[in-house]
Amino acid sequence: MLSLRLKNPEEVRREISLRGYSINGFARKINSNPGYIGKVLDGKRNPYPPLAKKIADGLDMDIRDLFFVADGRKRETD
């Protein structure tokens, strides 16, 4: 299953803060679950493309600048 992974979670947290939002406030702004957004920012969850797009749009950024594709397959070395 195709999902996206944040390239740099700390950068995204910084961008959210610089725009004057808490994680909860930002989640409300993009109409998403604050707990799930927190898990995405902690690297515990990978959002599907629609949520990744909402995060990027909420920060007025391009989705390609924030996320890379995580296809869910394990590497041979795992």
BAMITI-168460 format. One line per 8 residues: for each residue x, y, z of N, C-alpha, C, O, CB. Coordinates in Angstrom, 1 decimal. Glycine has a CB too. Layout:
N
X,Y,Z,X,Y,Z,X,Y,Z,X,Y,Z,X,Y,Z; ...
END
This chain:
78
0.8,-1.2,0.0,0.0,0.0,0.0,0.9,1.2,0.0,1.8,1.4,0.8,-1.0,0.0,1.2; 0.6,2.1,-0.9,1.4,3.4,-1.0,1.0,4.4,0.1,-0.1,4.7,0.3,1.2,4.0,-2.4; 2.1,4.8,0.8,1.9,5.9,1.8,3.1,6.8,1.6,4.1,6.5,1.0,1.7,5.4,3.2; 3.0,7.9,2.3,4.1,8.9,2.3,4.7,9.0,3.6,4.0,8.9,4.6,3.6,10.2,1.7; 6.0,9.4,3.6,6.7,9.5,4.9,7.3,10.9,4.9,7.8,11.4,3.9,7.8,8.4,5.1; 7.3,11.6,6.1,7.9,12.9,6.2,9.4,12.8,6.0,10.1,11.9,6.5,7.6,13.5,7.5; 9.9,13.7,5.2,11.4,13.8,5.0,12.0,14.3,6.3,13.1,13.7,6.7,11.7,14.7,3.8; 11.5,15.3,6.9,12.1,15.9,8.1,11.0,16.4,9.1,10.5,17.5,9.0,13.0,17.1,7.7
10.5,15.5,10.0,9.5,15.8,10.9,9.7,17.1,11.7,8.8,17.9,12.0,9.2,14.7,11.8; 11.0,17.3,12.1,11.3,18.5,12.9,11.0,19.8,12.2,10.6,20.8,12.7,12.7,18.4,13.5; 11.3,19.7,10.9,11.1,20.9,10.0,9.6,21.2,9.9,9.2,22.4,10.0,11.7,20.7,8.6; 8.8,20.2,9.8,7.4,20.4,9.7,6.8,20.9,11.1,6.0,21.8,11.1,6.7,19.0,9.4; 7.3,20.4,12.2,6.9,20.9,13.5,7.3,22.4,13.6,6.5,23.2,14.1,7.6,20.1,14.6; 8.5,22.7,13.1,9.0,24.1,13.1,8.1,25.0,12.3,7.7,26.1,12.7,10.4,24.2,12.7; 7.7,24.5,11.1,6.9,25.3,10.2,5.5,25.5,10.8,4.9,26.6,10.7,6.7,24.6,8.8; 4.9,24.5,11.4,3.6,24.7,12.1,3.7,25.7,13.2,2.9,26.6,13.3,3.2,23.3,12.7
4.8,25.7,14.0,5.0,26.7,15.1,5.2,28.1,14.5,4.6,29.0,15.0,6.2,26.3,15.9; 6.0,28.2,13.5,6.2,29.5,12.9,5.0,30.2,12.3,4.9,31.4,12.1,7.3,29.4,11.8; 4.0,29.4,12.0,2.7,29.9,11.5,1.7,30.2,12.6,0.6,30.5,12.4,2.1,28.9,10.5; 2.2,29.9,13.9,1.4,30.3,15.0,0.4,29.2,15.5,-0.5,29.5,16.3,0.6,31.5,14.8; 0.7,28.0,15.1,-0.2,26.9,15.5,0.4,25.9,16.4,1.6,25.7,16.4,-0.7,26.2,14.2; -0.4,25.4,17.3,0.0,24.2,18.1,-0.4,23.0,17.1,-1.0,23.2,16.1,-0.8,24.1,19.5; 0.1,21.8,17.5,-0.3,20.7,16.7,-1.8,20.5,16.7,-2.4,20.2,15.6,0.4,19.4,17.3; -2.5,20.7,17.8,-3.9,20.6,17.9,-4.6,21.6,17.0,-5.5,21.3,16.2,-4.4,20.7,19.3
-4.1,22.9,17.0,-4.7,23.9,16.2,-4.5,23.7,14.7,-5.4,24.0,13.9,-4.0,25.3,16.6; -3.3,23.2,14.4,-3.0,22.9,13.0,-3.9,21.8,12.5,-4.4,21.8,11.4,-1.5,22.5,12.8; -4.1,20.8,13.3,-5.0,19.6,12.9,-6.4,20.1,12.7,-7.0,19.7,11.8,-4.9,18.5,14.0; -6.9,21.0,13.6,-8.2,21.6,13.4,-8.2,22.4,12.0,-9.2,22.3,11.3,-8.6,22.5,14.5; -7.2,23.2,11.8,-7.1,24.0,10.5,-7.3,23.1,9.3,-8.0,23.5,8.4,-5.8,24.8,10.5; -6.6,21.9,9.3,-6.7,21.1,8.1,-7.8,20.0,8.2,-7.8,19.1,7.4,-5.3,20.4,7.9; -8.6,20.1,9.3,-9.7,19.2,9.5,-9.3,17.8,9.6,-9.7,16.9,8.9,-10.7,19.3,8.3; -8.3,17.5,10.6,-7.8,16.2,10.8,-7.7,15.9,12.3,-8.0,16.8,13.1,-6.4,16.1,10.1
-7.4,14.7,12.6,-7.4,14.2,14.0,-6.0,14.7,14.6,-5.0,14.3,14.1,-7.6,12.7,14.1; -6.0,15.4,15.7,-4.8,15.9,16.3,-3.9,14.7,16.7,-2.6,14.8,16.6,-5.1,16.7,17.5; -4.4,13.7,17.3,-3.6,12.5,17.7,-2.9,11.8,16.5,-1.8,11.4,16.6,-4.5,11.5,18.4; -3.6,11.7,15.4,-3.0,11.1,14.2,-1.9,12.0,13.6,-0.9,11.5,13.2,-4.1,10.8,13.1; -2.2,13.3,13.6,-1.2,14.3,13.1,0.1,14.2,14.0,1.2,14.2,13.5,-1.7,15.7,13.1; -0.1,14.1,15.3,1.0,13.9,16.2,1.8,12.6,15.9,3.0,12.7,15.9,0.5,13.9,17.6; 1.1,11.6,15.6,1.8,10.3,15.3,2.6,10.4,13.9,3.7,9.9,13.8,0.8,9.2,15.2; 2.0,11.1,13.0,2.7,11.4,11.7,4.0,12.2,12.0,5.1,11.8,11.5,1.8,12.1,10.7
3.9,13.2,12.8,5.0,14.0,13.2,6.1,13.3,14.0,7.3,13.7,14.0,4.6,15.3,13.9; 5.6,12.3,14.7,6.6,11.5,15.5,7.2,10.3,14.7,8.0,9.6,15.2,5.8,10.9,16.8; 6.7,10.2,13.5,7.2,9.1,12.6,6.6,7.7,12.9,7.1,6.7,12.5,8.7,9.0,12.8; 5.5,7.7,13.7,4.8,6.5,14.1,3.8,6.0,13.1,3.4,4.9,13.0,4.2,6.6,15.4; 3.4,7.0,12.2,2.4,6.7,11.2,2.8,7.4,9.9,3.4,8.5,10.0,0.9,7.2,11.6; 2.5,6.8,8.8,2.7,7.4,7.5,1.4,7.7,6.9,0.5,6.9,6.7,3.5,6.4,6.6; 1.2,9.0,6.5,-0.2,9.4,6.0,-0.3,8.9,4.6,0.6,8.8,3.8,-0.3,10.9,6.1; -1.6,8.7,4.2,-1.9,8.4,2.8,-1.9,9.7,2.1,-2.0,10.8,2.7,-3.3,7.7,2.7
-1.8,9.7,0.8,-1.6,10.9,0.0,-2.6,12.1,0.3,-2.2,13.2,0.4,-1.7,10.6,-1.4; -3.9,11.8,0.5,-4.8,12.9,0.8,-4.5,13.7,2.0,-4.6,14.9,2.0,-6.3,12.4,0.9; -4.1,13.0,3.1,-3.7,13.7,4.3,-2.4,14.4,4.2,-2.2,15.5,4.6,-3.7,12.7,5.5; -1.4,13.8,3.5,-0.2,14.4,3.2,-0.4,15.7,2.5,0.3,16.7,2.7,0.8,13.5,2.4; -1.3,15.7,1.5,-1.6,16.9,0.7,-2.2,18.0,1.6,-1.9,19.1,1.4,-2.6,16.6,-0.5; -3.1,17.6,2.5,-3.7,18.5,3.4,-2.7,19.2,4.3,-2.7,20.4,4.6,-4.8,17.9,4.3; -1.7,18.4,4.8,-0.6,18.9,5.6,0.2,19.9,4.8,0.5,21.0,5.3,0.3,17.8,6.1; 0.6,19.6,3.6,1.4,20.5,2.7,0.6,21.7,2.4,1.1,22.8,2.5,1.8,19.7,1.4
-0.7,21.6,2.1,-1.5,22.8,1.7,-1.6,23.7,3.0,-1.6,24.9,2.8,-2.8,22.3,1.2; -1.8,23.0,4.1,-2.0,23.8,5.4,-0.7,24.7,5.7,-0.8,25.7,6.4,-2.3,22.9,6.5; 0.4,24.2,5.2,1.7,25.0,5.4,2.0,25.8,4.2,3.1,26.4,4.1,2.8,24.0,5.7; 1.2,25.8,3.2,1.5,26.5,1.9,2.8,26.1,1.3,3.6,26.9,0.8,1.5,28.0,2.1; 3.0,24.7,1.3,4.2,24.1,0.8,3.8,23.1,-0.2,2.7,22.6,-0.3,5.1,23.5,1.9; 4.8,22.7,-1.0,4.6,21.6,-2.0,4.7,20.3,-1.3,5.7,20.1,-0.5,5.6,21.7,-3.2; 3.9,19.3,-1.6,3.9,18.0,-1.0,5.3,17.3,-1.2,5.7,16.6,-0.3,2.8,17.1,-1.5; 5.9,17.6,-2.4,7.1,16.9,-2.7,8.3,17.4,-1.8,9.3,16.7,-1.7,7.5,17.2,-4.1
8.1,18.6,-1.3,9.2,19.2,-0.4,9.1,18.6,1.0,10.1,18.6,1.7,9.0,20.7,-0.3; 8.0,18.0,1.4,7.8,17.5,2.7,7.8,16.0,2.8,8.2,15.4,3.9,6.5,18.0,3.3; 7.4,15.3,1.8,7.2,13.8,1.9,8.0,13.1,0.8,8.3,13.6,-0.3,5.7,13.5,1.8; 8.2,11.8,1.1,8.7,10.9,0.0,7.9,9.6,0.1,7.2,9.4,1.1,10.2,10.6,0.2; 7.9,8.9,-1.0,7.0,7.7,-1.0,7.6,6.6,-0.2,8.8,6.2,-0.2,6.9,7.2,-2.5; 6.8,6.0,0.6,7.1,4.8,1.5,6.2,3.7,1.0,5.0,3.7,1.4,7.0,5.1,3.0; 6.7,2.7,0.2,5.8,1.7,-0.4,5.4,0.6,0.6,4.5,-0.2,0.2,6.4,1.2,-1.6; 5.9,0.6,1.8,5.5,-0.4,2.7,6.2,-1.8,2.6,6.1,-2.6,3.5,4.1,-0.7,2.6
7.0,-1.9,1.6,7.8,-3.2,1.5,9.0,-3.1,2.3,9.7,-2.1,2.4,8.1,-3.5,0.0; 9.4,-4.2,2.9,10.6,-4.3,3.7,11.8,-4.5,2.7,11.7,-5.2,1.7,10.6,-5.5,4.7; 12.9,-3.9,3.1,14.2,-4.1,2.4,14.7,-5.5,2.7,14.3,-6.1,3.7,15.2,-3.0,2.7; 15.5,-6.0,1.8,16.0,-7.4,2.0,16.9,-7.5,3.2,17.0,-8.6,3.8,16.9,-7.8,0.7; 17.5,-6.4,3.7,18.3,-6.4,4.8,17.5,-6.4,6.1,18.1,-6.6,7.2,19.3,-5.3,4.8; 16.2,-6.1,6.1,15.4,-6.0,7.3,15.1,-7.4,7.8,14.4,-7.5,8.8,14.1,-5.2,7.0
END
